[in-house]
Amino acid sequence: ADISRSERVDYQARDGKTITSYLMLPPGKTKADGPFSMIAMPHGGPEARDHANFDFWSQFLTSRGYAVFKPQFRGSDGFGRSYVMAGRGEFGGLMVDDTVDGVRHMIKTGVANPDKICVNGASYGGYQAMALPVREPDMFKCALSVAGVSDLPKMTDFVVDKTGRTSGSVKYWNQVMGDRIKEKDKLESQSPSRHVDKIKAAMLLVHGETDVTVPIQQSTIMSKALKKAGRNDYKVLMLEDDDHNLTRAQSRRKLLEASETFFATYLK
């Protein structure tokens, strides 16, 4: 079957910084065929990056007729050390802003239909999938989060319990998210589970039950918050005996099946 190619698209963030992204269109389509129903797909890490190579999840989504937008927000690696460091302390701030600005660029240039946009991501991308509908309630119709962080203070507590109060992991996340003690208010303000009242998007939460990187409780916290808020447009998919990376083939199949149904509900 034909596959989609990745096209590099640079855009300007609100502060004038040039941000690189990758855009994938349905096979055989060009920008002239737009605007498309679009899925923003921020990567995990967050100190990681996307490449213009094969990715099973985004290829699956483009095969279903969606454009897929992959922003390389500040904090991504592969663009120089200063670019990585620009994301330190901006876990729920500048890095999320960069994704929002990229979506706006896709709307402005006629790629994305402003009424047909969802967000989809895993790990840190899963965090953005929950945080973006808080930040921009009217921009996203739906959000799919895989192994995402929903409560930053409780995530840092998990890392302390797992690795020790003075561990390198705790020091690292203090730098990336914000200091768990000195900046507790910021961490709370950037925790999606504490601001579900702002969310309009439907949500699908997916998590491997044996995840030891981001514990399954992070998705449970979010689902409980949505339930308490009286929401009935969210679903939870727990994957038995699988980890943070969804290593098992049957888990990936379940993810793709759930993705297809979920996005078709809100983007078709």
Buried (B, 14 or more C-beta within 10 A) or exposed (E): EEEBEBEEBEBEBEEEBEBBBBBBBBBEBEBEEBBBBBBBBBBBBBBBBBEEEEBEBBBBBBBBBBBBBBBBBBBBBEBEEEBBEBBBBBBBBBBBBBBBBBBBBBBEBEBBBBEBBBBBBBBBBBBBBBBBBBBBEEBBBBBBBBBBBBBBBBBBEBBBEEBEEEEEEBEBBBBBBBBBEEBBEBBBBBBBBBBBEEBBBBBBBBBBEBBEBBBBBBBBBBBBBBEEEEBEBBBBBBBEEBBBBBEBEEBBEBBBEBBBEBBEBBBE
